[in-house]
């Protein structure tokens, strides 16, 4: 398996798309830094990469992985004695390593800009490491999903189209779920403080809400959205650049503390959810790839 | 050239790809209405369904990227382009014929999307705030955006000459334009909320009346957005088809500055067609 990974990695280094994507990652960092406003701290910059990574990675991984199918290399690997599961896992490891290099380029750009602007993080180093780990795992989930889909589809053009369409649908569905959870939370708060009648029907029933929250915590795009939401909210409530009236200042500081606590809980939860999700996708991919007939 | 065009049209409309995309568009228009119906029923809000009539225009570049890249990529991978050249057609003729076919299909898809959403909305909700003539005017403006995006995507596909690579590059372009469009639209919305609370010393009477009448006024600096950055945002706010389509959603009449939309769209179409045709004539076919 080590030889397979080494060979795949060499192939990745000879792949022109990889270098184009490195440049794209750098440009993406510059674009987000340029669009940065008062409330966007440098922590949010880490999360922004994972929000767009799915779209960027889909064509890149599909083109890289399906080239094996296209030129028949995958058959040669099997003839050379490699198992199908090791072929899939090797592809996955190499694509994930490439994603990490892209993330590194993006992050270096942001970090250099932060240092040149005399900027600093608003969270502790431990929290930053946790954020980065969360983002790495979200990236790993996307990579696992796209590699599995590309290996099962086989054709380069079909893999690009289907993975991108699935990602668009995943993001649209995710946004819908996230919106429903958010609106329902607001409705429930309004009901608790007596804005609505107690017997008035809720937007979501308890079971519906549980299902929506489950998907909101499971889907990678929703995880990025939640992380971004809490970081922005905590910064908004506790921002030196905004002069809040003294009677609200204490209240907002409390709110910022609640947001930070929620952020810590959520990021811990996402670490476990993502690890489990990656294991499930890989197992699913190995199961079906073993049964796939190769032309 | 007429023979080539009719053959291309026949090939396109009898092919599976066109019908698959048409079915996808019908299913999508039904889903938009169903989602809107469920959410309005649950939210108990007033039904204002006109917004989804123009959602099709926002996502049309992504559909164009799929259709054009696959259609043109297949022509190259099957060697049909070479056969056409061997049959005596010039590269210029081939470029123009393929472009006309792709434009025709995308315009058709745009109107299929619109009429399906219109029909399903009538079925679910029964009425619109926009008059039919206004809808047609906005769709006609949207058509220019569709033609522009199709011409750009077509140019990329004809120059790349590889199905998988052209699908990837066209879809990345479509998605990036969508993301940039959303960012610019949000920035201009934020700018608008700053403009509305500006004191009289910073904004003239004429500018204020324009702001109230059209929900936006061009060229007024605020603390958040000013100078070259504001100019850049306003240019892309008019230029990008995604931003243009987003504006149709909230307008009750033909949008302010619609003439710039039309000029930008037509200019981009002409420029991309010229560049595409010129480079394609000089390209080597494998």
Interface residues (C-beta under 8 A of the other chain):
Chain A: X35 X37 X52 X55 X56 X59 X60 X62 X63 X66 X156 X157 X160 X161 X164 X165 X168 X176 X183 X203
Chain B: X35 X42 X43 X62 X66 X70 X73 X163 X164 X165 X167 X168 X169 X171 X172 X175 X179 X183 X187 X224
